[in-house]
């Protein structure tokens, strides 16, 4: 007995996971960067004014963008 019409194979699950992680990193990276640069100063966070978070935020955003590009390129190349 089947409980659903959704056929979710391993490759599509990986693509979805890469996209979700990529979007999260792409959204969180600039926030971390701006907190490290002392631009977003709301609240009391040890990240505020710490230049390490500028680096971490920039890297997170770049990695997130790379994951999104990789997941979309893998999709378009697998359709050929």
C-alpha positions as CSV (number, residue, x, y, z in Angstrom):
1,X,0.0,0.0,0.0
2,X,1.4,3.4,-1.0
3,X,1.0,6.3,1.3
4,X,1.9,9.1,-1.1
5,X,2.4,10.0,-4.7
6,X,5.7,11.8,-4.0
7,X,8.7,10.0,-5.4
8,X,11.7,11.5,-3.7
9,X,15.0,9.9,-4.8
10,X,18.4,10.5,-3.1
11,X,19.6,13.0,-5.7
12,X,16.6,15.3,-5.3
13,X,16.8,15.1,-1.6
14,X,20.5,16.2,-1.8
15,X,19.6,19.1,-4.1
16,X,16.9,20.3,-1.7
17,X,19.2,20.1,1.3
18,X,22.0,22.0,-0.6
19,X,19.5,24.7,-1.5
20,X,18.1,25.1,2.0
21,X,21.6,25.3,3.5
22,X,22.7,27.7,0.8
23,X,19.8,30.0,1.4
24,X,20.3,30.0,5.2
25,X,24.0,30.8,4.8
26,X,23.3,33.4,2.2
27,X,20.8,35.1,4.6
28,X,22.8,34.7,7.8
29,X,26.2,35.7,6.3
30,X,25.5,39.4,5.7
31,X,23.9,39.7,9.2
32,X,27.1,38.3,10.8
33,X,29.2,40.5,8.6
34,X,27.3,43.6,9.6
35,X,27.4,42.7,13.2
36,X,31.1,42.2,13.0
37,X,31.5,45.6,11.2
38,X,29.6,47.2,14.1
39,X,26.7,48.2,11.8
40,X,24.0,46.1,13.3
41,X,24.3,46.9,17.0
42,X,20.8,46.0,18.3
43,X,21.0,43.9,21.4
44,X,23.9,42.7,23.4
45,X,25.9,40.2,21.4
46,X,29.6,39.2,21.6
47,X,29.6,39.3,17.8
48,X,29.1,43.1,17.6
49,X,32.3,44.9,16.7
50,X,34.4,41.7,16.4
51,X,36.2,41.7,13.1
52,X,36.3,37.9,13.0
53,X,32.5,37.9,12.3
54,X,33.1,40.0,9.3
55,X,35.2,37.2,7.9
56,X,32.8,34.5,9.0
57,X,29.9,36.3,7.6
58,X,31.6,36.9,4.2
59,X,32.7,33.3,4.0
60,X,29.2,32.0,4.9
61,X,27.6,34.2,2.2
62,X,30.1,33.0,-0.4
63,X,29.7,29.3,0.6
64,X,25.9,29.8,0.5
65,X,26.0,31.3,-3.0
66,X,28.3,28.5,-4.2
67,X,26.0,25.8,-2.8
68,X,23.0,27.4,-4.6
69,X,24.9,27.7,-7.9
70,X,26.2,24.1,-7.5
71,X,22.8,22.7,-6.8
72,X,21.2,24.5,-9.8
73,X,24.0,23.6,-12.2
74,X,23.7,20.0,-11.2
75,X,20.0,20.2,-12.0
76,X,20.4,21.7,-15.4
77,X,23.2,19.4,-16.4
78,X,21.3,16.3,-15.3
79,X,18.4,17.1,-17.6
80,X,20.5,16.8,-20.8
